[in-house]
Amino acid sequence: MENAGRRDITSQAEETSAVELSHNLTTVTTEIKAYQSIGGQAIFEIGRRLKWVKENDLAHGEFGKWLQNIEIQPRMAQRFIKVASDLELNATSMSHLGIAALYEIATMPETERDKPQQLDSGETKKPDEMTVRELRETKRKLAAAYSENMANQTLLMQADKKAQKLQAQVTKLQQRDPDIKQVEVEPADYQDTKADLKAANEKIADLQKLVDDAVDDHNQRLAYELELEKAKADQEEIKADLNDLEVKRQNMLKQNAQIREVQKMVKSINELLDNFAMLRNRLDTTMLPDESSLVQGLTEMADKLIENGQVLHDDLAHPYHV
């Protein structure tokens, strides 16, 4: 019956994007657990529902606690939401990808998500054809190209402003009163202005070379900074994984301690049961006086053994995990 339900969800995945989500937290929780079991295309549906619960405050201010109940880490929930928000229109074509690749695509510039990109290997691939490593490589190259373009634009704008200022000075000189132009006397600063304009043009040419050199230097610095950022991100992920492993280790230590303690107690109880069996075999109850304190004590002991034995039997048959 459960497998049939999963197939129904799979066959209707494209239709659910238009279905209004429930305001009942239990219903949304059940749906998310179902989508967790059906693979790639469920990532979009899980993200859509996580976003719905968060935006509509269905968890009543306890979104993080609710994520713990459905065993989703907050960092992973944010990735699901990012994918569902930014790649909703690509849900069908990208349903074969995992959450890591989808998140890398979702964090690319929107105009680059469908464009073929050339990799360092020489291959040309679209983002939905790349591995996670290739997607990260592409994002670094796009970031470097964007920074290079911004630096070039800044330097060229500065050079253009200075050239415009000098050209304005020349134009102003050329537009002086005609009566003054008829006098064959050159303004005192005319030659200086022409020299300044010539020097400015030469400086622009020199500046263009400086721009090229600055771009190369900037690209090297940017590549280094990007590697540092990647190393920091990887370090944070490793730290989070180590914390998870430490929690698991502590739980295993507690479990082992519990097992050792129970083993000691079982040994003691087995010894007690052996003594009890020996007592039972040797005891002639017909020789005991009725209503005596000894009979009452033996009866209470037997009742406790039966009662506690039944409780232990029920606990083992139906364990309760906290």
N, C-alpha and C positions, 0 to 999 in steps of 0.2 A: 504493500500500500504506500509506503514511504517513497519507493522508487518511482511509482506512478505519479506521485505528487511532484517530484523533481522534474520528470519529463514534461509535465504540464507547464511548469514555470519556464522551462527551457523553450518550449514551442511558442510561448506567449511573450517572450522577452521584449520583442519590438513593440508590442501593443501596450505594455505597462507604462511606457513613458508618458502616455496621455491619461493614465488613470489617476484620479485624485487619491492621495495617500490618507491613511486612517489617522485620526487623532487619538486612537487607543494605543498606549505604549506597548501593551502585551501583543497586540496584532503586529505592530511594526517590528518588535523583537523577533517574533516567529518568522516573519518574512525574511529578515536579515539572515537568520540562521539557515533558512532554506537556500537562499542565494549563495551563502558561503560554501555550499556543497556542490555547486554546478559549474564552477570554473570561471574562465576569463570574462564572459559577458556579464557575469553577476557582479563584477567589480563596479560597473556603472550603477547597477540597481542598489548595491550596498551603499555606495557613496551618496546616491540620491536620497536614500532613506535616512542616513546619518545626518545629512544637511537638513532634512525636513524636521527631524527630532530636535536638532539644535536651534534652528530658526524659530520654531513654534514652541520651544521650551516644554516639550512633552514630558521631559524628565524632571520638571519642576525645580530647575536650578541645580540639579545633580547629574549633569551630563557625563562628567568624568566617572562618577560611581556607576552609572548605567553602563558605560563602556567596559568597566571591569566585569560587570555581570555577564556581558556577552563576549568576554575574553578578546577585546580589541584594544590595543595600545593607543593612547591619545595621538602619538606621532603618526601611527598608521591610519587612524581615523581621518586626520587632516589630509593625508595623501588621497584617500578614497574620495573625500569631498572635493579636493582640487581637481581630480580626474573627472568626476561627474559634472562639475561646474564648467570646466573649460573644454572638455572633449565630448560633450553630449551629442553634438551633431555627427561625431565620428564613431559612435558606439558600435554600429554594425560592422564597419570596415576594420576596426581595431579590436574586436572582441577576442581575437586569438592571442593578444598580448597579455603579459602579466602586469601586476600592479607596479613593479619597479620601472619597466619600460614605459608604461602609460604615464607615470608621474614625471619621468624625464621629458616626455613629449609635451605634457601639460605645462611645464615650466619653461618651454622654449618660446621665443617670440611668436605671436599668432601667425604672422605672415610667413614664417619659415616652416610651419608644421607639416605642410604638404609638398614642400619643394625638394627636389633631388639635391643631395649634398655630396661633395667629393670628400672622401676620407683620406687619411694619411697613407693608407694602403694603395691608393690609386683608384679604388672602386667608387662608383657613384650609386647611392642608395637614397630612397625616401625614408623619412624617420620611422614609419611603421614597418620597415624592412630591416632596421638596424638592431644590433644587440644593445644591451644597457651600456656597455663600455663604449661602443661607437656613438651612442647618443650623447654621452658625457663629453666625448672628444669633440663632437660637432658643436655642442653648446659652448665649449671653451673657445673654439675658433670664431663662432658668431660674436661672443663677447669681445674678443680681441679686435675683430673687424669693426665693431661698433665704436669702441674706444679710439681706434686709429682714425676713423672718420670724424669723430667729434674733435680730436686734437687738430687735424688738418683744417677743419672749418674755422676753428678759433684763430689759428695762425694766419690763415688767408684773409679773414675778416679784418684783423688788425692791420695787415699790409695794405688792404684795399682802402681802409679809412684814411691812412696816411697819404696814399696816392691821391685820393679824392680831395683832401685838404690842400695839397700842393697844386693840383690842377685848378682848384677854385681861385687860388692866389694868382695863377697865370691868367685865367679868364678875366679876373678883376682888372689886371693891368691892361689887357687888350681892350677892355671896354671903357677906358678913360675918355674924358672929354675930347672931341675931335680937334678943338682949338689947341689943346696941349700937344696932340699928336703931330700937328703941323709944324711945331717948333722942333728943329733938328737938335733937340737936346734929350738925351736918354735919361730916364729916371735913375736916381742914384742906386736904388736897390734892384733895378731890373736884371742886371747881370747876376747879382747874388741869387735872385729868385730862380733864374734859369739854371744856375749851377745847383741850387737846392733840388730842383725838379730832376735834373740829370742824376744827381746823387741818390735821390729817392728811387728812381727807376733801377739804378744799379743795386741799391739796397734790397729792392723787391726780389731781384734775381738771386742775390745772396741769401735772402730770407727763404726763398723756395728750397734752396739746398739745405738750409738749416731745418726746414720743415721735414724734408726727407730723412735727414739724420735723426731728428727728434722722434719721427714715427718709428724708425727702427729701434731706437733706444726704448721708446714707450712700449713697443710690442714685447721686448725682452722683459721689462719690468712687470708688465701685465701677466705674462705667462708665469713668471715666478710667483706673483701674488695669487694667481688662480690655483697654482699647485699648493700654496700654503693654505688657502681656503679649503681645498679638497682634503688636505691632510687633517685640518681641524675637524671637518665634518666627519671624516672616517674615524677620527679619535673619539668623537662624541658617540658615534654608533657603537664602537668597541666598548666604550665605558658603559653604555646602556646594556649591552649584551653581558658584560661582566657582572653588572648588578643583578641581572636576571639569573645568571649562573650561581651567584652567591646566595640568592634566595632559595634556589633549588638545592644547593649544597646544605644550607641550614635545615631545610625541610627533611633532607635525607638523613642528616645527623640525628634529628629528633626522632625520625622513624626508626632508625637503627637502635637508638637508646630505648625506645618503646619496645622493640622486638626483644632486646636483651632482657629487659625487665620482665616482660611477659614470659619469656622462656624460664627465668628463675622461678617465677610464681607457678608456672605449670609444673615444674619439677617438684616444688614443695607440695602442690595440691595432689600430684600423683602419689607422692609418699603418704600424704594424709589419707587418700582413697585406699591405698594398700592396707594401711592400719585399720581403716573403716571396714574393709572387706574381711580382715582377720578377726575384728571384733564381731562382725556379723556371723562368721562361721563358728566362732567359739561360744557365742552368747546363746544361752537357753532362756528365752523370755518367760517360759512357764515357771522358772525358778524365782522370778522377781515379784516382789509384793505389789499388788495393784495400788494405784494412786500414789506410789512412792515418788520421792523427788528424783530418783535415778531414772525411773520410767519417764517422768515428765521431761527431764533433761535430754534423754535419748530421743524422745519424740520431737522436741524442739529442734535438736540437731538435724534429724532426718528431714524435717519440714524445711529448714534453711537450705539444706543441700538440694532438695527438690526445687525450691523457689529460685535460688540463684542459678542452678543449672538450667532451668527453663528460660530465665532472662538471658543468660549467655547464649543459649541455643538460638533464641529469637534474634539477638543482636548479630550473630554470625550469619544467620539466614537472610537477614534484611539489614545490612550495615548502613549506618547513617554517617555520611561524610559532611563535615562542617565546611 
